[in-house]
């Protein structure tokens, strides 16, 4: 445990800071590496960061090291991971899938901005908007959906490489190339599962956002 001025830097806090730093790293992977390697590195980075989301809270509670710094940074790190990952997925997804990704991604981004605005407005009363069990399930669903969609990107670009640049969905539907059947099956399966999970996460996002708004309503009256 280390102290920097009035702030205490514990191992759980370090894990949270690493997760926060990993968020922009996901986008950087697509700037410095070609696909599908960018997808692989982004998936590994995202998965590693998601694991710290469990361990930082668990260790902080177990070791009685819950700090104001960690309490402040933890939700910011979660939001940064989800928002940046969704931007990357929507920006680099195949044309056949993009339209289906945009709406749930928009719902999730809108809710995160809305709830952050509520918390900022409430100031010292922001404790009213405590993280609920359903909100934790929402975050977990988002993380799993994003991980599966990164996996789809890996299959997509393996198909592109194997077919010398042809678009993945068109190639798989035409059946014009032998030996890539299992890759095509994995591409469509991961896309569908990831998309279903993303829509489920968007639905949970709306429910939890409405719950937070209802809790904040008494403090919004003139």
ChimeraX attribute file (.defattr): number of C-alpha atoms within 10 A of each C-alpha:
attribute: neighborCount
match mode: 1-to-1
recipient: residues
	/A:1	10
	/A:2	9
	/A:3	9
	/A:4	7
	/A:5	6
	/A:6	7
	/A:7	12
	/A:8	17
	/A:9	17
	/A:10	20
	/A:11	17
	/A:12	26
	/A:13	25
	/A:14	15
	/A:15	21
	/A:16	28
	/A:17	20
	/A:18	15
	/A:19	28
	/A:20	21
	/A:21	15
	/A:22	21
	/A:23	23
	/A:24	15
	/A:25	19
	/A:26	22
	/A:27	17
	/A:28	15
	/A:29	19
	/A:30	18
	/A:31	10
	/A:32	10
	/A:33	13
	/A:34	11
	/A:35	19
	/A:36	21
	/A:37	17
	/A:38	21
	/A:39	26
	/A:40	17
	/A:41	19
	/A:42	25
	/A:43	23
	/A:44	15
	/A:45	17
	/A:46	23
	/A:47	16
	/A:48	14
	/A:49	23
	/A:50	20
	/A:51	12
	/A:52	18
	/A:53	21
	/A:54	14
	/A:55	15
	/A:56	24
	/A:57	20
	/A:58	15
	/A:59	16
	/A:60	18
	/A:61	13
	/A:62	10
	/A:63	11
	/A:64	9
	/A:65	20
	/A:66	19
	/A:67	16
	/A:68	11
	/A:69	16
	/A:70	24
	/A:71	14
	/A:72	10
	/A:73	15
	/A:74	20
	/A:75	16
	/A:76	17
	/A:77	21
	/A:78	19
	/A:79	19
	/A:80	18
	/A:81	24
	/A:82	21
	/A:83	18
	/A:84	16
	/A:85	25
	/A:86	25
	/A:87	16
	/A:88	17
	/A:89	20
	/A:90	18
	/A:91	13
	/A:92	14
	/A:93	18
	/A:94	16
	/A:95	12
	/A:96	11
	/A:97	14
	/A:98	14
	/A:99	12
	/A:100	15
	/A:101	20
	/A:102	16
	/A:103	14
	/A:104	22
	/A:105	21
	/A:106	15
	/A:107	16
	/A:108	26
	/A:109	19
	/A:110	15
	/A:111	18
	/A:112	20
	/A:113	12
	/A:114	15
	/A:115	18
	/A:116	16
	/A:117	12
	/A:118	18
	/A:119	18
	/A:120	12
	/A:121	14
	/A:122	16
	/A:123	10
	/A:124	9
	/A:125	12
	/A:126	14
	/A:127	10
	/A:128	13
	/A:129	17
	/A:130	10
	/A:131	12
	/A:132	12
	/A:133	10
	/A:134	13
	/A:135	19
	/A:136	13
	/A:137	14
	/A:138	21
	/A:139	20
	/A:140	16
	/A:141	21
	/A:142	24
	/A:143	23
	/A:144	18
	/A:145	24
	/A:146	24
	/A:147	20
	/A:148	21
	/A:149	29
	/A:150	29
	/A:151	21
	/A:152	25
	/A:153	25
	/A:154	21
	/A:155	24
	/A:156	26
	/A:157	22
	/A:158	21
	/A:159	25
	/A:160	17
	/A:161	15
	/A:162	13
	/A:163	16
	/A:164	9
	/A:165	12
	/A:166	14
	/A:167	17
	/A:168	24
	/A:169	18
	/A:170	11
	/A:171	17
	/A:172	21
	/A:173	9
	/A:174	9
	/A:175	11
	/A:176	10
	/A:177	12
	/A:178	8
	/A:179	8
	/A:180	17
	/A:181	13
	/A:182	9
	/A:183	18
	/A:184	22
	/A:185	13
	/A:186	17
	/A:187	24
	/A:188	17
	/A:189	14
	/A:190	21
	/A:191	22
	/A:192	16
	/A:193	16
	/A:194	24
	/A:195	20
	/A:196	16
	/A:197	21
	/A:198	28
	/A:199	22
	/A:200	17
	/A:201	26
	/A:202	23
	/A:203	16
	/A:204	21
	/A:205	26
	/A:206	18
	/A:207	16
	/A:208	21
	/A:209	19
	/A:210	14
	/A:211	14
	/A:212	21
	/A:213	16
	/A:214	12
	/A:215	14
	/A:216	20
	/A:217	10
	/A:218	9
	/A:219	12
	/A:220	11
	/A:221	6
	/A:222	4
